[in-house]
Amino acid sequence: MAGYNRTGNPFVDGAVIEANDFDTEFGNLDIAFGTSGHNHNGTDGNGPKITTSGLADDAVTGAKIDSTTTVTAASFVGPLTGNVTGNVTGNVTGAVTGNVTGNVTGNVTGNVTGNLDASSATIDSLTITSGTAVTSIDTDLSAVSATDNTLASAKAIKAYVDAQVDTADQLTELTDVTITSVADNEVLAYNNATSKWINQTATEAGLQPNDAGLTSIAGLTTAADKMIYTTASDTYAVTDLTAAGRAILDDEDASAQRTTLGLAIGTNVQAYDAGLNSIAGLTTAANKMIYTTASDTYAVTDLSAYGRSLIDDADASTARTTLGLTIGTNVQAYDAGLNSISGLTTSADKMIYTTASDTYAVTSLTSAGRAILDDATASDQRTTLGLGTISTQAANSVDIDGGAIDGVTIGTNSAVTDLRVDTLKLDSDTISSTDNTKSVTIDTTAGDGSTGGYVFLKPADAGKSIIYNPSFGQLGSSYIGSSGNLKFINGSGLDFSSSEGAGASTSIFNDYEEGAWTPVLIDNSGNTCVTAASGTNAQRYTKIGRLVLVEAYFLSIDTSGMAGSDAFYISGLPYDIDGFVHASILVSVITTASAPYAYTAGATKVRLYESANSADITWSDVTSGSGLIYFSLLYPSS
């Protein structure tokens, strides 16, 4: 433009556009337009008038404002389509299609399609189209306040979100979530009472737990008159369910279902029976019958016309007639005696005889026996037997003159007086009198009146004998055994009463024995100890009358398991103690023993005591595993 010289460029970033900047620039423009350029005087063809006090509405339509003068117009009504390189302090109500590189201190109510490089601006509505550059955007959101309206870049947003995720990447880190004792298959449910999300089981949350069977059912397609049923574990299918089927299913029990089906037992059908079931399995034909082979088990057999004629008889008598077995006509009536005889086995030279009523047995019958049986009289039988006249004498008056009698048995009921024999042998156990007012006397006086010898009775028991000595006139309770020793029956013995003293209670010596006994060493609690094997005859006793002498010795006593503070006992005496005891004790195993002795501690045990210390010998005094104790005790028995 001729005659126009720009004074400078005050429209730079951060610069303040003041009025004098525009005055100088407008003066130069006025000179230039006034001389040779376009006149902005408001006339036709010159456009609106430009004054130094500001731009009129719609004054700038395309030219670039490139001056250090501040645009101070109250507002730009028209669109601003050129580039603004200075500061805009008024309101722009039209669209800004150019670039604003200065500060916009007013309000832009239109669209900004260029670059907005202003450091501060109030934007009521902002639409950023694709490709439009936005500068002065917050890139750090860590310190943004709740009242900050600045824009944030995508990078800033991502950085902020990533930081938040890093610090709260689990549900338990959220302030409105409370997770406790987590288990598999739990759900997250909201609790109105606490205003928090909490973990619960499906049941606690009121949810149906996942179930394969329910899942299978959920996948089915049903219709009218259908029902579901299982085809495998947790697998369901659909099948028909008619009204008749439902009538069975709604019955309360099997009995009602049978009635519904018309199968009431005893009314519609026969109740099951094992016998009937067996019969149902048989194959029959003509002239057959069924019979049982076991309980409720049937089989088939033949049944002839004759068999039918027998089983149709009304009673046993008619059946016997059919069979040709009429009693008394065809067969012998049953008899117990005949039945017994029929069961016997006979052979040559035998006969039958009764052993009880209607009971028979077989015995031998020799020719001699038959010779007696066929005699007509008793006299003929005596003759057959070769008996003389003695056989006819009365039993209570037998006269035997001369001859010898061998093998004669005198019966238990025979009264025998003045029987004189050289040797009398008895086959029975006793010689006695049936009259208790009388006695049996055996006179050993010789015929010349002199005293006879001993009476020697030898019963059936060959091991015993009784001797009667007429010199002493006594038959005692002793006997001579098979070994030749004199023995006494229990309770009897040698009687010394003829020489007993005035204070004697008994003078009968009735007991003597020797034997072995088993001593046992014990403590107060009954614990027993183990000793090594003792020598021959180490534990023996002798009993003479009431006096008992016992002996024992013990080797290598093992005190394991014994109570050390308990007293030392010797138990297992062969007879109960009845009085004072006298002991002789030799020890080499008791450390504190000095003149030990024993005293009664029970029926069959004694306790060791040492006189020097006047104390019991205890198990702690015994040296385990060595030494010996020799023990001899004399005591009266009960």
C-alpha positions in Angstrom: 0.0 0.0 0.0 1.6 3.3 -1.1 2.6 5.7 1.6 2.1 3.2 4.6 5.0 2.4 6.8 4.4 0.1 9.7 5.8 1.4 13.0 6.5 -2.0 14.5 4.9 -5.3 15.6 3.5 -5.0 19.2 1.3 -8.1 18.6 3.6 -10.8 20.1 3.1 -13.5 22.7 2.9 -11.9 26.1 2.7 -8.2 24.7 0.1 -5.7 25.9 -1.7 -4.0 23.1 -2.3 -0.4 24.2 -4.2 2.5 22.5 -1.1 4.5 21.4 0.1 1.4 19.5 -3.1 1.7 17.4 -3.0 5.5 17.2 0.4 5.6 15.5 -0.5 2.7 13.2 -3.9 4.1 12.4 -2.2 7.5 11.6 0.1 5.9 9.1 -2.9 3.9 7.6 -4.9 7.1 7.4 -2.1 8.9 5.4 -1.6 5.9 3.2 -5.4 5.4 2.4 -5.8 9.2 2.2 -3.3 9.6 -0.5 -3.3 6.6 -2.7 -4.9 3.6 -0.9 -8.4 2.4 -0.2 -10.4 4.9 2.0 -12.2 3.4 5.0 -14.5 6.4 5.3 -17.8 4.6 5.4 -18.7 5.6 1.8 -19.6 3.2 -0.8 -16.7 1.0 -1.9 -14.5 2.1 1.1 -16.0 0.0 3.8 -16.6 1.0 7.4 -14.7 3.9 8.9 -11.6 3.0 11.0 -10.8 5.3 13.8 -8.1 5.3 16.3 -10.5 4.7 19.1 -11.3 1.2 18.0 -12.7 -0.9 15.2 -16.3 -0.7 14.3 -18.5 -3.7 14.1 -17.7 -5.9 11.1 -14.7 -3.8 10.4 -12.2 -6.6 10.0 -13.2 -9.0 7.3 -10.0 -10.6 6.0 -7.0 -8.3 6.4 -4.3 -9.2 8.9 -4.2 -7.1 12.0 -0.4 -6.7 12.4 0.2 -3.7 14.7 1.5 -3.1 18.2 -1.6 -1.1 18.9 -4.0 -2.8 21.2 -7.5 -3.5 19.8 -9.7 -2.0 22.4 -13.0 -2.3 20.7 -15.9 -3.3 23.0 -16.7 -6.2 20.9 -16.2 -7.7 17.5 -19.7 -8.5 16.2 -18.8 -9.9 12.9 -16.7 -13.0 12.4 -13.0 -12.7 12.8 -11.5 -14.4 9.9 -8.0 -13.0 9.8 -5.1 -13.8 12.0 -4.8 -11.9 15.2 -1.2 -11.4 16.3 -1.8 -8.9 18.9 -3.8 -8.9 22.2 -7.6 -9.0 21.9 -9.2 -7.4 25.0 -12.7 -7.1 23.8 -15.4 -9.7 23.4 -15.5 -11.6 20.1 -19.0 -12.7 19.4 -18.4 -14.0 15.9 -16.5 -17.0 14.8 -12.7 -16.8 14.9 -11.3 -18.6 11.9 -7.8 -17.3 12.1 -5.0 -17.7 14.5 -5.0 -15.7 17.7 -1.4 -15.5 18.9 -1.9 -12.8 21.5 -3.9 -12.7 24.7 -7.7 -12.9 24.5 -9.1 -11.2 27.6 -12.6 -11.0 26.4 -15.1 -13.7 25.7 -15.2 -15.6 22.4 -18.8 -16.8 21.9 -18.2 -18.2 18.4 -16.1 -21.1 17.2 -12.3 -20.9 17.1 -11.2 -22.8 14.1 -7.6 -21.7 14.3 -4.9 -21.9 16.9 -5.7 -20.3 20.3 -2.3 -19.4 21.8 -3.6 -17.0 24.5 -2.3 -17.7 27.9 -5.7 -17.2 29.5 -9.2 -17.1 28.4 -12.8 -17.7 29.5 -14.4 -20.4 27.3 -18.1 -20.9 27.7 -18.4 -23.6 25.0 -15.5 -25.2 23.3 -15.6 -27.6 20.4 -12.1 -28.9 19.3 -12.2 -30.3 15.8 -9.9 -33.0 14.6 -6.4 -31.7 13.8 -6.8 -28.6 16.0 -3.8 -28.1 18.2 -4.5 -27.3 21.9 -1.7 -25.8 24.0 -1.4 -24.8 27.7 -3.1 -28.1 28.8 -2.4 -29.6 32.2 0.1 -32.4 31.9 0.3 -33.2 35.7 -3.0 -34.0 37.5 -1.4 -35.1 40.8 -2.1 -31.6 42.4 -5.3 -30.7 40.6 -7.9 -29.2 42.9 -11.7 -29.8 42.8 -12.2 -26.2 41.5 -9.6 -26.4 38.7 -11.4 -26.2 35.2 -8.3 -26.7 33.0 -8.1 -29.3 30.4 -5.9 -32.4 30.8 -4.0 -34.2 28.1 -4.5 -37.9 27.4 -0.9 -38.5 28.7 -1.7 -36.8 32.0 -4.9 -38.7 32.4 -3.2 -42.0 31.7 -0.4 -41.2 34.1 -2.9 -40.3 36.8 -5.1 -43.4 36.2 -2.0 -45.7 36.2 -0.9 -44.2 39.5 -4.2 -44.7 41.1 -4.4 -48.3 39.8 -0.9 -49.0 41.2 -2.0 -47.8 44.7 -5.5 -49.5 44.6 -5.3 -52.6 42.4 -7.2 -54.9 44.7 -10.8 -54.9 46.0 -9.7 -54.8 49.6 -7.8 -51.5 48.9 -11.1 -49.8 48.1 -12.6 -47.8 50.9 -16.1 -49.1 50.3 -15.2 -52.8 50.2 -14.7 -55.1 53.2 -13.4 -58.6 52.4 -12.9 -61.2 55.2 -12.0 -64.9 55.1 -12.3 -65.3 51.3 -13.3 -68.8 50.1 -13.9 -70.3 46.6 -17.2 -69.5 44.8 -18.1 -66.5 47.0 -19.8 -63.4 45.6 -19.5 -59.7 46.2 -22.8 -58.2 47.7 -23.7 -54.7 48.8 -24.6 -54.3 52.5 -27.1 -51.4 53.0 -26.5 -51.4 56.8 -22.7 -50.7 56.4 -22.8 -49.1 52.9 -20.0 -51.4 51.9 -19.4 -54.3 49.5 -18.8 -57.5 51.4 -18.0 -61.1 50.4 -20.6 -63.8 51.1 -21.3 -67.4 50.2 -24.1 -67.9 47.6 -26.4 -69.1 50.4 -25.6 -66.0 52.6 -26.3 -63.8 49.6 -29.6 -65.6 49.0 -28.3 -67.0 45.7 -28.8 -70.6 44.4 -25.3 -72.3 44.4 -24.2 -73.4 41.0 -25.4 -77.0 40.5 -24.8 -79.2 37.4 -28.3 -80.7 37.8 -30.0 -77.3 37.9 -28.0 -76.3 34.9 -29.1 -79.4 33.0 -32.7 -78.6 34.0 -32.4 -75.0 32.9 -31.4 -76.2 29.4 -34.6 -78.3 28.9 -37.6 -77.4 26.8 -40.9 -78.5 28.4 -44.5 -78.4 27.4 -47.8 -79.6 28.7 -48.0 -83.2 30.1 -44.2 -83.5 30.5 -41.9 -84.4 33.3 -38.1 -84.4 33.8 -36.0 -87.4 34.8 -32.3 -88.2 35.0 -30.4 -90.0 32.3 -27.1 -89.8 34.2 -25.6 -88.1 37.2 -26.9 -84.4 37.2 -28.2 -84.9 33.6 -31.9 -84.5 33.0 -34.2 -85.1 30.1 -37.9 -84.6 29.3 -40.5 -87.4 28.9 -44.3 -87.6 28.7 -46.4 -87.6 31.8 -50.0 -88.4 31.1 -53.0 -87.9 33.3 -52.9 -91.7 34.1 -49.2 -91.3 35.1 -50.0 -88.4 37.3 -52.8 -90.5 38.9 -50.2 -93.0 40.0 -47.6 -90.5 41.1 -50.1 -88.7 43.4 -50.9 -91.9 45.4 -49.6 -91.8 48.9 -48.3 -95.4 49.0 -47.9 -98.6 47.1 -51.3 -99.9 48.1 -53.0 -96.9 46.7 -51.0 -97.2 43.5 -52.0 -100.8 43.1 -55.7 -99.8 43.5 -55.2 -97.1 40.8 -53.7 -99.7 38.5 -56.5 -102.2 39.2 -54.0 -104.5 40.8 -55.2 -104.7 44.4 -53.7 -107.8 46.0 -56.5 -110.2 47.1 -59.1 -108.3 44.9 -57.6 -108.0 41.4 -54.5 -110.2 41.6 -53.2 -113.1 43.7 -50.7 -112.2 46.3 -47.2 -113.5 45.5 -46.4 -116.9 46.9 -43.2 -118.9 46.4 -45.1 -122.1 46.1 -47.5 -120.8 43.5 -44.5 -119.3 41.7 -42.9 -122.8 41.7 -46.1 -124.4 40.4 -46.3 -121.7 37.6 -42.9 -122.9 36.3 -44.0 -126.6 35.9 -44.8 -128.3 32.7 -47.7 -130.8 33.1 -49.4 -133.4 30.9 -52.1 -136.1 31.1 -51.9 -138.4 34.2 -49.6 -136.1 36.1 -49.7 -134.6 39.6 -47.5 -132.1 41.5 -45.7 -132.7 44.7 -43.2 -130.8 46.9 -39.5 -131.5 46.8 -38.7 -128.8 49.4 -40.4 -125.9 51.1 -42.5 -124.1 48.5 -40.8 -126.2 45.7 -42.9 -128.3 43.4 -42.2 -131.0 40.9 -44.3 -133.2 38.5 -44.8 -137.0 38.8 -47.0 -139.6 37.2 -50.5 -140.2 38.6 -52.1 -143.4 37.2 -55.8 -144.3 37.2 -55.0 -146.7 40.1 -53.3 -143.9 42.0 -56.3 -141.7 41.5 -58.6 -144.6 42.8 -56.4 -144.6 46.0 -56.4 -140.9 46.7 -60.1 -140.6 46.2 -60.8 -142.9 49.2 -62.7 -141.2 51.9 -60.7 -142.6 54.8 -57.8 -144.9 55.8 -60.0 -148.0 56.1 -61.2 -147.6 52.5 -57.7 -146.9 51.4 -56.5 -150.2 53.0 -59.2 -152.1 51.3 -58.2 -150.6 47.9 -54.6 -151.6 48.7 -55.6 -155.1 49.8 -54.3 -154.5 53.3 -57.3 -155.0 55.5 -56.1 -155.5 59.1 -57.1 -159.0 60.3 -57.8 -160.2 56.8 -54.8 -159.4 54.7 -52.2 -158.2 57.3 -51.4 -158.8 61.0 -52.5 -156.0 63.3 -49.6 -154.1 64.8 -48.2 -155.5 68.1 -45.3 -154.0 70.1 -44.0 -157.4 71.1 -44.1 -158.7 67.5 -42.4 -155.5 66.3 -39.7 -156.1 68.9 -39.2 -159.8 67.8 -39.1 -158.7 64.1 -36.1 -156.5 64.9 -34.1 -159.4 66.4 -31.2 -161.2 64.6 -31.2 -165.0 65.3 -29.0 -167.9 64.5 -28.5 -171.6 65.5 -28.9 -172.5 69.2 -30.6 -169.2 70.1 -33.9 -168.4 71.9 -35.8 -165.2 72.5 -36.8 -163.9 75.9 -38.3 -160.7 77.3 -36.2 -158.0 78.9 -39.2 -155.7 79.5 -42.9 -155.5 78.5 -43.1 -156.3 74.8 -39.3 -156.1 74.5 -37.4 -159.2 73.4 -33.8 -160.2 73.1 -31.8 -163.2 71.9 -29.8 -165.6 74.1 -28.0 -168.9 73.6 -29.9 -172.2 74.0 -27.6 -175.1 74.1 -28.6 -178.8 73.8 -28.2 -179.0 77.6 -30.6 -176.2 78.0 -33.0 -177.7 75.7 -32.7 -181.0 77.7 -33.9 -179.2 80.7 -36.7 -177.3 78.9 -38.2 -180.4 77.5 -38.4 -182.2 80.9 -42.0 -182.6 82.0 -41.5 -182.1 85.8 -39.0 -180.5 88.2 -38.0 -183.9 89.4 -37.1 -184.8 85.8 -35.1 -181.6 85.6 -33.2 -182.4 88.8 -32.4 -185.7 87.4 -31.2 -184.1 84.1 -29.1 -181.8 86.2 -27.7 -184.7 88.3 -28.8 -183.2 91.7 -29.0 -185.3 94.8 -31.2 -185.1 97.8 -29.5 -182.0 99.2 -31.2 -180.0 96.4 -34.6 -180.7 98.1 -33.7 -179.5 101.6 -35.2 -176.4 103.1 -33.0 -173.3 102.8 -33.1 -172.7 106.6 -32.3 -176.3 107.4 -29.5 -177.7 105.4 -27.9 -180.8 106.7 -24.5 -181.7 105.1 -22.9 -184.8 106.4 -19.5 -185.8 105.1 -17.8 -184.8 102.0 -16.3 -181.4 101.0 -18.0 -178.3 99.9 -16.1 -176.2 97.4 -17.3 -173.0 95.8 -20.3 -172.6 98.1 -21.9 -169.1 98.2 -23.7 -168.2 101.4 -26.4 -165.7 100.4 -26.9 -162.4 102.1 -30.3 -163.5 103.6 -29.0 -166.9 104.9 -29.0 -167.4 108.6 -25.8 -169.3 109.5 -25.1 -170.4 113.0 -22.1 -172.4 114.3 -20.4 -172.6 111.0 -17.0 -174.2 111.5 -14.4 -174.0 108.7 -10.7 -174.3 108.4 -10.5 -171.4 105.9 -13.4 -169.0 105.2 -13.1 -167.0 101.9 -15.6 -164.3 101.3 -16.7 -163.2 97.9 -18.8 -160.2 99.2 -17.4 -157.1 100.9 -18.5 -157.7 104.4 -19.6 -160.2 107.0 -22.5 -158.7 108.8 -25.7 -159.4 110.6 -29.1 -158.4 109.2 -30.3 -158.0 112.8 -28.7 -155.0 114.4 -29.2 -156.4 117.8 -26.8 -159.2 117.0 -23.3 -159.5 115.9 -21.0 -161.7 113.9 -18.5 -163.5 115.9 -15.4 -165.2 114.5 -14.1 -167.6 117.1 -10.4 -168.3 116.7 -10.2 -170.6 119.7 -8.9 -174.0 118.8 -10.9 -177.1 119.5 -8.8 -177.8 122.6 -9.6 -174.4 124.0 -6.2 -172.8 123.3 -5.9 -169.3 121.8 -5.9 -169.4 118.0 -3.8 -167.3 115.6 -4.5 -164.0 113.7 -7.6 -163.4 111.7 -6.5 -162.1 108.3 -9.3 -160.4 106.2 -8.4 -159.7 102.6 -11.2 -157.9 100.7 -11.6 -157.6 97.0 -9.1 -154.6 97.0 -5.9 -156.6 97.0 -4.0 -153.5 98.1 -5.6 -153.5 101.6 -5.7 -156.0 104.5 -7.1 -155.9 108.0 -5.5 -157.8 110.8 -7.2 -159.0 114.0 -4.9 -160.0 116.8 -6.7 -162.0 119.4 -3.8 -161.3 121.8 -4.8 -157.6 122.0 -8.5 -158.3 121.2 -8.9 -155.4 118.8 -9.6 -154.9 115.0 -8.2 -151.4 114.3 -8.7 -148.8 111.6 -5.3 -149.5 110.1 -4.3 -151.7 107.2 -1.3 -153.0 105.5 -0.9 -151.6 102.0 0.4 -153.4 99.0 3.8 -151.9 99.7 3.8 -153.6 103.1 3.4 -150.3 105.0 1.0 -149.9 107.9 -1.7 -147.3 106.8 -4.4 -145.5 108.7 -7.7 -144.3 107.4 -8.1 -140.5 107.4 -8.6 -139.2 111.0 -7.0 -142.2 112.6 -3.5 -142.7 113.8 -1.3 -144.0 116.6 -3.0 -143.6 120.0 -0.6 -142.7 122.9 -3.4 -141.9 125.4 -2.3 -144.6 127.8 0.7 -142.5 128.6 -0.5 -138.9 128.0 0.0 -136.2 130.5 -2.7 -134.4 132.5 -2.8 -131.4 130.2 -3.0 -133.3 127.0 -5.8 -132.5 124.6 -5.1 -135.4 122.3 -2.6 -138.2 122.1 -3.3 -139.4 118.6 -0.3 -139.2 116.2 -2.1 -139.1 112.8 0.0 -137.3 110.3 3.5 -137.4 108.8 4.5 -136.2 105.3 7.4 -134.8 103.3 7.3 -132.7 100.2 8.4 -129.7 98.2 7.0 -126.2 98.4 7.3 -123.1 96.3 8.4 -120.0 98.2 7.7 -116.6 96.7 9.5 -113.4 97.7 7.1 -110.4 97.7 6.7 -106.8 98.9 3.8 -105.0 100.6 2.1 -104.4 97.2 2.2 -108.1 96.2 5.0 -107.6 93.6 7.1 -110.7 93.2 10.8 -111.0 92.3 12.7 -113.4 90.2 15.5 -115.7 91.6 18.0 -117.9 89.9 17.4 -121.7 89.9 18.1 -123.2 93.3 19.9 -126.5 94.1 18.4 -130.0 94.6 16.0 -130.2 97.6 16.4 -126.4 98.1 12.7 -125.9 98.9 11.3 -128.8 100.9 9.1 -129.3 104.0 8.5 -132.0 106.6 5.2 -132.2 108.6 5.1 -134.2 111.8 1.7 -134.0 113.4 1.0 -130.2 113.6 4.7 -129.2 113.4 5.9 -128.0 110.0 9.6 -127.6 109.1 10.3 -125.8 105.9 13.6 -125.1 104.2 14.6 -122.9 101.3 17.5 -120.9 99.9 17.5 -118.2 97.1 20.3 -117.3 94.7 20.9 -114.1 92.7 17.8 -112.2 93.8 16.6 -109.7 91.1 15.0 -106.8 92.9 13.7 -105.1 89.7 10.1 -103.9 90.1 10.1 -104.3 93.9 9.2 -101.3 96.2 12.5 -100.4 98.0 10.7 -99.1 101.1 8.5 -102.2 101.5 9.2 -105.0 103.9 10.8 -108.3 102.7 8.2 -111.2 102.8 8.6 -114.9 102.2 5.2 -116.3 101.2 3.8 -119.6 99.9 4.2 -121.7 103.1 2.7 -125.2 102.5 0.4 -125.0 105.6 -1.3 -122.2 107.5 0.6 -120.9 110.5 -1.2 -121.4 113.9 1.1 -120.0 116.6 4.7 -118.7 116.9 7.4 -119.4 114.4 11.1 -120.2 114.9 13.4 -119.3 112.1 17.1 -119.9 111.3 18.3 -117.4 108.6 21.7 -117.1 106.9 22.1 -114.2 104.5 24.9 -112.8 102.4 22.8 -110.5 100.3 21.1 -108.2 102.8 23.5 -105.3 103.6 22.0 -104.3 107.0 21.1 -107.7 108.3 22.3 -108.5 111.8 20.9 -111.5 113.6 17.8 -111.5 111.3 14.7 -113.5 112.3 11.1 -114.0 111.0 7.7 -113.3 112.5 4.2 -114.2 111.3 2.8 -111.8 108.7 -0.2 -113.8 107.6 -1.5 -117.4 107.2 1.1 -118.5 104.8 3.8 -115.8 104.9 6.5 -114.4 107.3 8.3 -111.1 107.4 12.1 -110.7 108.0 13.2 -108.5 110.9 16.6 -107.7 112.2 17.0 -107.5 116.0 20.1 -105.3 116.0 18.2 -102.3 114.5 14.8 -103.4 115.7 13.4 -102.8 112.2 12.0 -104.6 109.3 14.4 -105.7 106.5 13.3 -103.8 103.4 13.9 -104.5 99.8 16.3 -101.5 99.7 18.5 -103.6 102.0 18.8 -106.4 99.4 21.8 -106.4 97.0 20.3 -107.2 93.6 21.7 -110.0 91.5 24.2 -111.6 94.0 24.5 -113.4 97.2 22.1 -115.9 98.8 19.5 -116.3 101.6 19.2 -119.6 103.5 15.9 -120.0 105.3 14.7 -122.6 107.8 11.4 -122.2 109.6 9.6 -124.4 112.2 6.0 -123.5 113.0 2.8 -125.2 114.2 0.0 -125.6 111.7 -3.7 -125.3 112.2 
